Amino acid sequence: MTANTRRLVLARTESVCPVCLKTVAAERYVVGDTVYLGKTCAEHGTFDVPIWRGASSYLAWGSGRRTPTTPAAATTSVANGCPRDCGLCPDHRQDSCCVLIEVTARCDLACPVCYASAGGQSHDPSLDDIDRWLGVLNAAGGRVHIQLSGGEPTQRDDLAEVVALVRRRGFDFVQLNTNGVRIGREPDYLARLVEAGLDCVFLQFDGLTEASHVALRGRPLAAQKQAAIAAARAAGVGVVLVPTLLAGVNVGEIGAIVEFAKANSPTVRAVHFQPASQFGRFETAGERVTLPEVMAALVAHEHGGIRLADFHPGSAENPYCSFSGRFQIGDDGRLAALGDSRPSCGCGSGEDVNRERRYVAGQWRLDDGATADGLDAFDRFLASRRRTLGLSAMVFQDAWTLDLERLRQCHIHIVSPDARVIPFCAYNLTSVDGTSLYRGASPVTEG
């Protein structure tokens, strides 16, 4: 930015220095058609990063009403200030919705963009450890969605026992976050997970070209992804495709991914895009992909069949964290909005939280049902709604983009090994030299 560029400040907030992770004052401001987050560390200088391209839509996107909630059972006190008191602390402003449980740090890939820096050998948490973590979630109110994550969860031979344990603890929606390699190679393994109570496969899926897989995952994986979806179809479990979007690599494949999802419906229930964030072992000086750019690409691909107005912010988290929309796939393959204003990805807040969790589960879970042959008009309508597709995205914050106002509203959490419940973006936050606030490190305090 040049010295004479007009800069309009929208709001003041707090962030962290990406070098030392100290809390610093920050502001959200507009230059041209882009909204930036800017902050200055007295020791390490000034940092400015784009967070929203399309300034005209920014204020309207965040104008909806939200009801903040305090966690039912805060387990840490406010001592060092956000983001250093997670556990959750009493200053957090949203209940848990989806909680990740990392059942292993092992992985059969070495993805350049891995947020967890997974790989190599490690000691997996025991079933007793996982049971203790689930007990913490039960004490905090329960009824959250559980995502089994890692590492690569399918490295565990006893993963079906983990799924069954989650079910016995009373959680009614269980997702598997996976690269798909093992479930595609061993369909019986996935069938055992489904028999144990698995509801949904959250499948890493970065595009249709091998170049995208190689750039983001380090090896060609197209055949393995196809095999994983075939295994899910045979097992009767729904799949959410989860592309990590990296500028210059696979943004141009957004439309192709949507077409692939349509062709593989109803097994593929949704596509959940995740613009790449810089944490773990991923670091790039390239352009960032922002949410309005993803929405614009989806609208352009459908050639007028859907509109920007068909997408909505999440119903509980900060509106600038995500968008979602729910669509019906027509006989001609075109998408049409279902006319339902509720998000297809999000848990709601306050009294609506359980209803919204069920709504999400209804989109991402693949329920068995009869074909439309011989059904009356109402049953035909219900059957037709099986050909629906959720389109959503979530942009996670890193040390450059972290906005503590957004972080306090986070409802995607991780259970840490010491049984604290920590917002995803705080848990994975890393400085430029790899220092972490929470993952594999003692919390950093102000120096």
N, C-alpha and C positions, 0 to 999 in steps of 0.2 A: 504494500500500500504506500502511495506517495504521501508527502507531508500535507498536500492540499486536498486529499480525499476527504469528503464530508463523512463524518462519523456520528451516527445518532445512537445515543445510549438508551437502551430499552429498560434495563433493570440491573441492579447490583446484587451480587451473590458472593459465595466463597467457593474456592477450588483448592487444588494442591499444586505445588511446584513439581513438574515432571522429573526434575533432577533429584531433589532432596525429599519430596513428599510432604514438606511442611505446608500447613494450611495458609493460604494467601487470599487477599481480597480479589474479587473478579467481577467482571461485568459482561452482560450480553449486549451486543451493539450491532448496528446495521451499517454496512458499507455497500452501496449499490444495491444489488438484489440478493445479497448474502448476509445471513446472521452469523456473527462470530462470538466465541467466548474468548475473552482476553484477560490475562492476569500478569502480574509482575512479582517476581521474587527478588528481594533486596540483594541476594547473593548470586543468583543465577540468571537474572535478566527477565525479559518480557516474552510471553508466549501468546500467540493468537492463532486460533484454529476455527475453520468453518464448521458450524453445527446445523445449519438449515439453509439450503439454496432455494430461494423463492420467498423473499422477504414479505411479499404481499399476502401470503397465506399464513404467516407465522402467528400473528396475534389472534386471528380468527380460529386457528387450530387449537389454541389453548384457552379458549373462552368458555368452554363448558363447565358446568358445576361439578365439583367433586367433594365428597365428604371424607375428610381425614379420619383415621381411626388410630387409636393407640394399641400396640400389641397387648393381647390378653394377659401375657405373663412376661414382662420385661425381666431379663436375668442379669443384666449388667447395669451399673450406675453411670451417670454422666460425670466424667472426671476430666478427660483430656479434650473433649469436644469431638464432634463429627469430623472425620470418619473413624475415630480411634476408640470408640466405646461400644462397638457392635457386639450384640449378644442375644437378643436385641435390647437396646437401651430405651428408657422412657421417652426420649425425644423423637423416636422413630414415628412416622406418620402413616403407616399402613400395615395391616396384617399380612401374614404370609399367604401366598396363593399357590405357587408352584415351588416346591422345595427340592433341591438336588441333594442326593445322597451319593457320594463318591465311593463306590464299592471296591475300587482298585485304582492304583496308579499305573498299572501295567498297560501296554498297548501294543498292537501288532502293526501299527504305522508310526511314522515319525513326521507328522504334518508340520510344515513350516509355520502354519498359523495357529498352532495349538495353544489355547489360552492356559492350559494346565501344565505345559511343558512335560507332558506325559511320556512314558517310555521306560525301558529298562526293567530291572527286577525290583520288587518292593514287597513288603509284607501287607497282604490284604487284611482289611478289618474283618474280625470274626463275626459270626452271626450274633453273638452276644453283644458285640460293639454296636452293630446295626440296630439290634433290639433296643439298646439303651438310647440311641439317637431317636428312634421312633417314639420312645417313651417321652422324651423331651418335647417332641412335636405334639403328642397327645395332651401333655400338660399345658401346652400353650394354646389349646383349642382344637387341635386335630382338624380333620376334614380337608386338609390341603391336598393338592395333587402332588404325587411323588414321582420324581424323575430319577431313575437309576442311571448314574453317570460315572465318569472316571477321568482319566484313563479310558480304556475300552472295557465296559462291563462284561462283555461276552468272553473275556479272558478267564472269568470264573466258571469252573465246571458246575458249581453249586448255585448258579444264579437263579434257577427255578425255586430253590429253597428260600432265597432272598425275597423273590416275588411273593411266595406263599406267606412269608413272615409279615410282609407289609400288609397283605390282605387280612391276616389274623389280627393285626393291630388295629383294624377298622378303617383303613384308608381305602376309598372306593374308586380311585383312578390311579393307575400305575403305568408310567411311560418308560420305555427303554431308549436311552440316548446312545446311538451306535453308528459305527462306520459301515455296518452291514456285511463285513467280510465273512465272519463266522456263520451268521444266520443264513447267508446265501449258500455257503459251502455245506452246511449241516442243517437242512430244513427240520429234521427231527428235534434238534436242539431248540429251535424257535417254537415248535409245537409244544414242547414241554413247558416253555415259559408261558404260553397262552393257556395251557391246561392249569397252570398254577395261579392264573389270574391276571396276566398281562393284558392291558387294554390298547396300547398304542406303541408303534415303533417310530421314534423320532430319528429319521434317517439322514445322516450327512449326505448331501447330494449337491454338488457344485456345478453341474452342467452336463451337457451332452457330448462335449468334445474331450478327448483324452488330454489335450493341452491344458484344460482347466484343472483336471484331476492332478496332473503332474505338477502344475504350478502351486496348487494349494495343499496337496496331500503327498507329493513326492513320488507318485507312481501312477500308472494307468489303472483305472478302477471301474470303467464303464460296465464291463461284463459282471463284475461283482455287485454293482448296484442293481442291475437288472435281475440277477439271481436272488438278491435279498427281497425285492418286491414280489417276485414269483413265489418265494417261500412264505411271505406274509399273506399273499392271496390264498395259498393252499391252507394256511393255518387259520384263516378267517380273522385276521387282525388288521386294523387300520394303520396306514402309514402317513406320516407328515414328512414331506421333503424339506430339508433344511439346508439351503444354499448359503455359504459364506460368500459375500459379494466383495470383490476386490477390483478397484478401478484398473482398467487396462488388461484385465484377465477374463472375467466372465460376466460383466454387467451387460454386455451385448447378447448374452444367452438368456436373459430374463424371460423373454417371450417363448423361447424354445422350451424352457423348463415348465412354463405354464401349459404348453401344448402337450408335453410329456405327461403332466399330471392329469390332464383331461383324458388322454388316451388310456391311462391306467386307473381311472375312476371305475367303481367306487372304492377299490382298495386304497388308492391314494386319496386321502381325505382333505389335504390342505398343503399349501406351500408356505413356509415360514422363512422369509429372507432375513439374513443377519449381516448387515454391512460390517466389514472387518474392523475390529478395534485393536489397539496396540497394547497388548499385554501378553504375559507368558513369554514365548520365545519369538514372538512376531514383532518386527520393527520395520517400518517403511516410511520414506519421505514422500510417498506418492499422494495423489488426491484421495480425499475421503468421499465416500458415498453417503449421502444424507437421505432421510426418509422421503421428502417430496420428490426426489429424483427417481426413487423406486416406484412410487405411486404414478408418476408421469409416464414411466416406461410401461407399466401395466396398462394404463389407459390407452396409450398409443398402440400397443400391441393388439388390443381388442377393437380398434378402428371405430370407436364410438359406441360400442356395446355397453361399456361401463364408463362411469364418470368419476372424477375426483370426489364428488359428493357421496359416492357409494362407500367410501372409506371413512373410518372413524378412529379417533384416538382410543387408547385403552381406557377401560371404565374405572380403573382404580389407581394405577401408577401415574406418574407425571405424564401429561399428554405428549410431551416431546420424546418419550421413550419408544412409542410404538404406534402402528396403525393396523387395522384389520377390516375385512369385509367378507361377506358370505354371499355366494353366487350359485345359481343353478346352471347346469350345463345343458344346453338345448340339444335337440336332435341334430342340428346343424353344427354342433361343436362350439357354438358361441356362448359366451357367458351373459347372464342377466342377473341383476341384483335381486335378492329375495325380498327387498322392501322391508327388511328387519333392521332397525337402528341399533340393536345390541351388538357389541363387538363379538367376533368369532374367536378372539383370543384375549382373555382377560377375566378377572375374577369378580369384578364389582367391589363394592365396599359396603360397610355397615350391614343393614338388614338384607341387602340383596346378594351378599357374598355367596351363599350356598346355591341360590338359584343360578347365578352366573357360572359357578363352577360346573353345575350340571349341564348348562348350555354349552360350555366349551367341550365337555366330555362327549356330548351328543354329536358334535361336529367331528371330533378327532377319533372317536371310537367307531369301529365298523360293526354294526349290528346285523345279525342274520335276519333275513326276511324273505317272504315269498316274492316271486315275480308278479308282474301286473296282470298276467293272464288269468282271466276268470274273476277278477276282483271288481267290486262296485266302484263307483266314481270316487268316493272318498278314499278307499284303499289304493286306488290308482294314484291319487294325489300324494298319499303318504309314500308309496313306492317311488314316485318320481323324485321326491325330495332326497332319496338316497344318492342321486346324481348331483350332489352339491359339492362345491369346492370352496374352501376357505383360503383367502389370500391375505397374508399378514407379514409384518416385519417388526423387528425390534433392534434398536441400535444400542449396544452396551457402551458404557462410559469407560474411558481409560484416563491415565494421568493428565492428558492434554485436555480432554473434554469434560472431566468430572465437575459437576455442578452439585454442590451439597444440598441445594433445594430439591433437585431431582432425586438425589440419593436417599433423602429422608422419606421419600414416597415410594421407594422400591418395594415390590412385593414378590420378586424372584430371589429366593434365598438359598443358601447352602448350609448344611449342618457341618461344622468343623469337627476335626477329630476330638477336640475337648468338649464337644456337645454344645457349642454356641451356635445360634442361628444368625447368619451374617449375610447381608445383601450381596448378591452376585458380583456387582461391580466393585464393591469394597474388597471382597475376598480375593479377587483376581487382580487387583490394582498392583502394578509394578512400575518402578522408576526406570529411567533410561539404562541403568546398570543392572537391572533385574531385581533390585530390592523390593520385597513385598511387605505390605502391612500385615497380612494375615496368612497367606498360603505358605506353609513351610517356614514361617518366621514368627518371632515374637512381635507383637504390635509395636510400631514405631511411635515414640512419643516426641513431642516438640523438644528440640534441643536449645 
